[in-house]
């Protein structure tokens, strides 16, 4: 005999049942089950370290003839005291500028030199530089000269006899010693050379910096400070090519973690963003880009990509509102894939952090920009995968971002088109894809799958929004693609847990729709879900159980839980994960509650073993002292208790009562023999 309370309990609706008067939104249904969606982080796309230091790496979209050279011909070295006729091209170029027109124009503003200081402190060092044959001694003399010039206030381009000094230094440039060349370059830059001389000194330092073994020389001589000063004080429009090689050097050494703190401390982030701001402003004024500005931006953005690994650099970027500037550069240089890819790499890193993610999400123009990039570079996996990863980050926890993105013209069709492109590529991974040069650069199957995984995540995030989810659910094409992707990712065989989890999460969000539930059963996807309960992966079991829960809302679909040992696997999940995850335990109980709505006998409903196991587990888990007796710290213990009390206990108690009321503990009578 059932008690009045038990009779009321028996009349309770199945969990997740939609109201007849008002169809619940996707977000309301998900909220009812777990109050807050578990967000899943996919891995940031990996950027391999380039073995060779060049202005443009092997993945660059620039053809060799359309990029500045990273190396220069060397027509022989001279010994320290060789005659002046044995000169390399770098030295000849430096030498001819010593008495240039630019230098002559400065004579009106030259400052008189203290004769005594010049003759007693500077001239002896110059003599040593001309006569000394030992490299170490010459290097020491250069250091001494730099200190003396600084002491005598002779650095810069405003003092007399500067040309004499420069000619002496230029004679030593092509000796062949990297250490000496760096010391000479540092003095020459401190003397504020301009034009071709500035370009060739920057090229000289660039050539030396291409060898990683010279990083220690560059660091010991504080060359970084000299290069940053060039970027800070020289005119960009007049020295774009010099800036290019200057930035090339800074890019190389920014890849060395030993330079990271020094660069940021010396204002590199602000200087580089000021360069980007200048390029933005100059492009707006002229309506066209400066010569070499695209090449320069590749170096600047590649350097920033390295710097944003530092929390201090990220903080600086936020404080100067740098993210909109980077978006603007992307807009202006949308035809330059290298620039766009570098900035996408920057955003991939930044949006992995909450404060940076919020800052970018609040810049409303970024969504249209990212959609334009996807449409323009749909077959460029290295760029597209990062854009999709960024969108996944932006929409992971931000309902406003989901709404803003979905309202952009063509947002869902663009994602569908991208999905279709990479779905076909992955499906036919054994075949060649693309034409001409495209074929050689076609993404490998693993890369195509990576795009699908991250794109699935974006769709899952969008489906959470109460206004967006139903729209996606009603889009039969996207559902078909997601179902195909589910199979494509080989749920049972794949080791790619990211792909499995993201695909299952989408079904958890979309399976509120009756037609989609029908489709899932028709295509036997529910069998995959039941099999996934054996995955021993907590988040996958959680998401798979959520799909099964939605399916069991319909009475005619409840029988599916008897396929593939579904009941036993749900009970195993409850046993394995219950004490550490009361949300998952709650989902299991809700699914079993739905399944057992028309129960007449617990053993015939669940099976003898499962019924007995459920009685034991639920009785144990509902004992607060036993259930919450984990070795957790106090905060975690409070968290577990909250979910145990508010989510697990109510439904578990109902399920336990139902099983008890329909369970007999009598042993079956033996069948008499005749």
Order of alpha helices (4+ residues) and beta strands (2+ residues): alpha-alpha-alpha-alpha-alpha-alpha-alpha-alpha-alpha-alpha-alpha-alpha-alpha-alpha-alpha-alpha-alpha-alpha-alpha-alpha-alpha-alpha-alpha-alpha-alpha-alpha-alpha-alpha-alpha-alpha-alpha-alpha-alpha-alpha-alpha-alpha-alpha-alpha
